[in-house]
């Protein structure tokens, strides 16, 4: 079990997510401030969020939730690394799919929404529920209190007893522009790279070649 570490202040989510046309998720919250007794009001500021999932090593699929502040900075709200035996996500006869749903009112600041991610890789269904207000998550049947943590490590996703929580930790939430964002986050944190098991191999040579390039991008310098 990894020990929770505290190094950086945790970002606070503010907006429930809605499904975007590109297959990701996009959200907006409008904050209106009254200027004293003046009849003028400031223009609404928009907070956007996106989520995604993809394989990042021979043994791991990553799911992430990122928010963009009105000033343009991007912050990692949550990263989940799903680890199993090498190649678990590419079993014969299975298809990759993912989706997300959200709840909560964008106009209600007291309810920042709940994000639900439903993933299917290698015939294995993975469910993630993230309560942005309470900073709690539910991974399969496991409840995780995040507090200041923004990364959850999940192991044995293809094991006989199902996914197990291996630990949680906090990393620098600064998130570079995609598509290399996840690679940069992992490269900054050697403990995340170690969890990937990049030294293992998948059965398909073409897939392994692609994964080798991804692992090289994430390898700590």
RODO-874181 format. One record per residue (C-alpha): residue number from 1; x, y, z. Coordinates in steps of 0.001 Angstrom, whole numbers, padded with zeros to 6 digits. Last residue first. Example, Ala and Ser with C-alpha at 12.3 -4.5 7.8 and 13.67 -1.06 7.14 Angstrom:
<kedos>
+-----+---------+---------+---------+
:   k :      c1 :      c2 :      c3 :
+-----+---------+---------+---------+
:   2 :  013670 : -001060 :  007140 :
:   1 :  012300 : -004500 :  007800 :
+-----+---------+---------+---------+
</kedos>
This chain:
<kedos>
+-----+---------+---------+---------+
:   k :      c1 :      c2 :      c3 :
+-----+---------+---------+---------+
: 221 :  014524 :  012393 : -017174 :
: 220 :  011639 :  010373 : -015777 :
: 219 :  010208 :  007984 : -018424 :
: 218 :  006823 :  009207 : -019642 :
: 217 :  007766 :  009843 : -023279 :
: 216 :  009672 :  006534 : -023398 :
: 215 :  006603 :  004707 : -022097 :
: 214 :  004511 :  006096 : -024965 :
: 213 :  007096 :  005021 : -027554 :
: 212 :  007275 :  001522 : -026065 :
: 211 :  003466 :  001353 : -026122 :
: 210 :  003419 :  001860 : -029892 :
: 209 :  005991 : -000867 : -030451 :
: 208 :  004113 : -003180 : -028089 :
: 207 :  000912 : -002696 : -030071 :
: 206 :  002717 : -003710 : -033268 :
: 205 :  004359 : -006708 : -031561 :
: 204 :  001113 : -008133 : -030111 :
: 203 :  001642 : -010303 : -027010 :
: 202 :  002111 : -007400 : -024543 :
: 201 :  005437 : -006810 : -022803 :
: 200 :  006709 : -005829 : -019335 :
: 199 :  009413 : -003258 : -018517 :
: 198 :  006858 : -000437 : -018612 :
: 197 :  005440 : -001698 : -015331 :
: 196 :  003178 :  001366 : -014981 :
: 195 :  003517 :  001704 : -011192 :
: 194 :  007166 :  002755 : -011521 :
: 193 :  006090 :  005659 : -013745 :
: 192 :  003690 :  006857 : -011063 :
: 191 :  006391 :  006757 : -008387 :
: 190 :  008722 :  008650 : -010742 :
: 189 :  006420 :  011706 : -010734 :
: 188 :  007221 :  014440 : -013271 :
: 187 :  007156 :  011906 : -016118 :
: 186 :  003648 :  010839 : -015071 :
: 185 :  002257 :  014374 : -015352 :
: 184 :  004110 :  014947 : -018633 :
: 183 :  002726 :  011772 : -020232 :
: 182 : -000783 :  012690 : -019095 :
: 181 : -000552 :  016097 : -020784 :
: 180 :  000979 :  015021 : -024095 :
: 179 : -002209 :  015459 : -026159 :
: 178 : -002938 :  017822 : -024497 :
: 177 : -001909 :  021120 : -022956 :
: 176 :  000112 :  020894 : -019772 :
: 175 : -001524 :  020069 : -016414 :
: 174 : -000384 :  021687 : -013169 :
: 173 : -001862 :  019454 : -010453 :
: 172 :  001496 :  018688 : -008779 :
: 171 :  000976 :  015253 : -007332 :
: 170 : -001007 :  013854 : -004431 :
: 169 : -001207 :  010188 : -003538 :
: 168 : -003518 :  007211 : -003424 :
: 167 : -002974 :  003529 : -002797 :
: 166 : -003223 : -000016 : -004168 :
: 165 : -007025 : -000091 : -004320 :
: 164 : -008049 : -003552 : -005558 :
: 163 : -009796 : -004446 : -008820 :
: 162 : -011573 : -007826 : -009009 :
: 161 : -011364 : -010931 : -006825 :
: 160 : -010100 : -013236 : -009587 :
: 159 : -007714 : -010595 : -010914 :
: 158 : -008221 : -008627 : -014129 :
: 157 : -008151 : -005212 : -012458 :
: 156 : -005397 : -006478 : -010156 :
: 155 : -004256 : -002968 : -009124 :
: 154 : -005811 :  000487 : -008781 :
: 153 : -003707 :  003563 : -007990 :
: 152 : -005734 :  006711 : -007268 :
: 151 : -004258 :  010164 : -007941 :
: 150 : -005562 :  013584 : -006793 :
: 149 : -004926 :  013388 : -003034 :
: 148 : -005841 :  016360 : -000814 :
: 147 : -008878 :  014692 :  000819 :
: 146 : -009220 :  011620 : -001391 :
: 145 : -011551 :  009426 :  000633 :
: 144 : -011817 :  006229 : -001420 :
: 143 : -014859 :  003934 : -001407 :
: 142 : -014340 :  000518 : -003008 :
: 141 : -017115 : -001374 : -004805 :
: 140 : -015935 : -000522 : -008356 :
: 139 : -013893 :  002606 : -007622 :
: 138 : -015943 :  005087 : -005594 :
: 137 : -014380 :  008503 : -005161 :
: 136 : -014435 :  011239 : -002540 :
: 135 : -013478 :  014900 : -002703 :
: 134 : -016771 :  015935 : -001086 :
: 133 : -017580 :  018529 : -003765 :
: 132 : -016091 :  016714 : -006767 :
: 131 : -017807 :  013423 : -006026 :
: 130 : -016066 :  011003 : -008389 :
: 129 : -017654 :  007721 : -009494 :
: 128 : -015505 :  005208 : -011371 :
: 127 : -016693 :  001971 : -012951 :
: 126 : -014555 : -000599 : -014756 :
: 125 : -015967 : -003315 : -017020 :
: 124 : -013514 : -005962 : -018196 :
: 123 : -014046 : -007378 : -021697 :
: 122 : -010545 : -006333 : -022691 :
: 121 : -011349 : -002752 : -021808 :
: 120 : -014773 : -001415 : -020812 :
: 119 : -015063 :  001900 : -018998 :
: 118 : -017948 :  003692 : -017269 :
: 117 : -016994 :  007069 : -015786 :
: 116 : -019373 :  008823 : -013381 :
: 115 : -018771 :  012462 : -012452 :
: 114 : -020690 :  013950 : -009534 :
: 113 : -021520 :  017637 : -009398 :
: 112 : -020253 :  020855 : -007861 :
: 111 : -023373 :  021232 : -005745 :
: 110 : -023176 :  024317 : -003477 :
: 109 : -022452 :  026521 : -006515 :
: 108 : -025862 :  025759 : -007971 :
: 107 : -026111 :  027136 : -011495 :
: 106 : -024365 :  024186 : -013111 :
: 105 : -026810 :  021857 : -011387 :
: 104 : -025550 :  018435 : -010413 :
: 103 : -025103 :  015103 : -012113 :
: 102 : -022589 :  013796 : -014586 :
: 101 : -022189 :  011019 : -017115 :
: 100 : -019151 :  009557 : -018777 :
:  99 : -018301 :  007026 : -021438 :
:  98 : -015674 :  004509 : -022423 :
:  97 : -015202 :  001735 : -024944 :
:  96 : -012584 : -000788 : -026011 :
:  95 : -013817 : -003953 : -027683 :
:  94 : -013312 : -007588 : -026788 :
:  93 : -013045 : -010668 : -029001 :
:  92 : -009422 : -011394 : -028160 :
:  91 : -008073 : -009750 : -025001 :
:  90 : -006625 : -006294 : -025493 :
:  89 : -007000 : -004573 : -022123 :
:  88 : -005303 : -007346 : -020116 :
:  87 : -002161 : -006929 : -022258 :
:  86 :  000288 : -007134 : -019363 :
:  85 : -001514 : -008286 : -016179 :
:  84 : -003561 : -005593 : -014490 :
:  83 : -003269 : -001913 : -013648 :
:  82 : -005892 :  000870 : -013705 :
:  81 : -004274 :  004276 : -013067 :
:  80 : -006816 :  006873 : -011921 :
:  79 : -006022 :  010591 : -012267 :
:  78 : -008190 :  013272 : -010655 :
:  77 : -008489 :  017043 : -010671 :
:  76 : -005487 :  017808 : -012870 :
:  75 : -005293 :  021544 : -013453 :
:  74 : -005233 :  023649 : -016622 :
:  73 : -004520 :  027393 : -016656 :
:  72 : -006511 :  029499 : -019128 :
:  71 : -007451 :  032475 : -016971 :
:  70 : -011019 :  031128 : -016741 :
:  69 : -009670 :  027888 : -015199 :
:  68 : -009408 :  024686 : -017231 :
:  67 : -010265 :  021454 : -015436 :
:  66 : -008818 :  017979 : -015992 :
:  65 : -010258 :  014540 : -015201 :
:  64 : -008143 :  011517 : -016013 :
:  63 : -008424 :  007793 : -016716 :
:  62 : -005241 :  005796 : -017355 :
:  61 : -004968 :  002206 : -018614 :
:  60 : -002037 :  000180 : -017297 :
:  59 : -000238 : -003111 : -017993 :
:  58 :  001737 : -002703 : -021232 :
:  57 :  001780 :  001070 : -020632 :
:  56 : -000322 :  004211 : -021107 :
:  55 : -003652 :  002826 : -022325 :
:  54 : -006424 :  005359 : -022806 :
:  53 : -009086 :  007279 : -020871 :
:  52 : -010491 :  010788 : -021066 :
:  51 : -012005 :  013666 : -019142 :
:  50 : -012575 :  017354 : -019795 :
:  49 : -013479 :  020396 : -017734 :
:  48 : -014270 :  024015 : -018523 :
:  47 : -014681 :  026916 : -016115 :
:  46 : -016369 :  029952 : -017646 :
:  45 : -016426 :  033479 : -016309 :
:  44 : -019641 :  035438 : -016670 :
:  43 : -019360 :  039108 : -017741 :
:  42 : -019189 :  041462 : -014807 :
:  41 : -022316 :  043268 : -013737 :
:  40 : -023390 :  046876 : -014107 :
:  39 : -026359 :  048295 : -012140 :
:  38 : -023962 :  049641 : -009537 :
:  37 : -024793 :  049239 : -005870 :
:  36 : -021741 :  047053 : -005246 :
:  35 : -020540 :  045491 : -008504 :
:  34 : -022599 :  042274 : -008550 :
:  33 : -020623 :  039153 : -009466 :
:  32 : -021900 :  036495 : -011902 :
:  31 : -020138 :  033127 : -012028 :
:  30 : -021075 :  030959 : -015008 :
:  29 : -020028 :  027323 : -014828 :
:  28 : -019206 :  025406 : -017979 :
:  27 : -018524 :  021721 : -018692 :
:  26 : -016979 :  019674 : -021484 :
:  25 : -016589 :  015926 : -021711 :
:  24 : -014769 :  014024 : -024373 :
:  23 : -016446 :  012324 : -027366 :
:  22 : -015803 :  015247 : -029694 :
:  21 : -019354 :  016576 : -029436 :
:  20 : -019113 :  017196 : -025694 :
:  19 : -020905 :  015336 : -022881 :
:  18 : -021707 :  017490 : -019879 :
:  17 : -019665 :  017757 : -016720 :
:  16 : -020590 :  019280 : -013384 :
:  15 : -018524 :  022327 : -012463 :
:  14 : -016551 :  023561 : -009555 :
:  13 : -013697 :  021187 : -008791 :
:  12 : -011235 :  022137 : -006079 :
:  11 : -007532 :  021766 : -006757 :
:  10 : -005403 :  020136 : -004041 :
:   9 : -002571 :  022147 : -002497 :
:   8 :  000806 :  020546 : -003173 :
:   7 :  003097 :  018213 : -001305 :
:   6 :  001047 :  015897 :  000871 :
:   5 :  001816 :  012213 :  000558 :
:   4 : -000467 :  009222 :  001036 :
:   3 :  001529 :  006087 :  001723 :
:   2 :  001428 :  003382 : -000948 :
:   1 :  000000 :  000000 :  000000 :
+-----+---------+---------+---------+
</kedos>
